Amino acid sequence: MRALTEQHAVIESFRSRAGLLFSAAAITTSIVAIYIESEHPAAIDSLHRELIHHMHASYLQNREGLNLLAVLLQLASGLLVFEIALWIVAIAIKS
């Protein structure tokens, strides 16, 4: 059973990495294609600026998600402390 669990974890890791790789490839291809396939290809500086814009937007979106996860983790930690306090009270009452 342990071996299957480890294999499952490895497969999930590969799936996650593959998804990230495909996303990066799609973004890169779409940005580069816009500049290369036009009648007047853009300069490398323009390409860098566009890439920086997309990376910054992605960073802001990820930061929002991480902030939400941090709040949820703090809430879960608080609820855990509350549950432990209730267990202590319940044990004290039964004793």
C-alpha positions, 0 to 999 in steps of 0.5 A: 500500500505504501508503494502505491501511495508513493507512486501516486505522489510521484504521478501527481508531482509530474502532473503538476510540473507538466501543467506548469510547463504547458502553461509556460509554453502557451504563454511564451508561444502566444507572446512571441507569435504576436511579435514575430508574425506581424508585418513589422516584428517588434524589437526585443525590448518591446518583447521584454516589456510585454513579458515583464507586464505578463509576469507582474500580472501573474505575480499579483494574481498569485499573491492574492491567492497566497494571501487568501491561503494565509488567512485561511491557515490562520483561521484553521489554526485559531479553530484548532486552538478553540477545539483543543480548549473545548477538549480540555474543558470537556475532560476537566468536567468529566474528571 
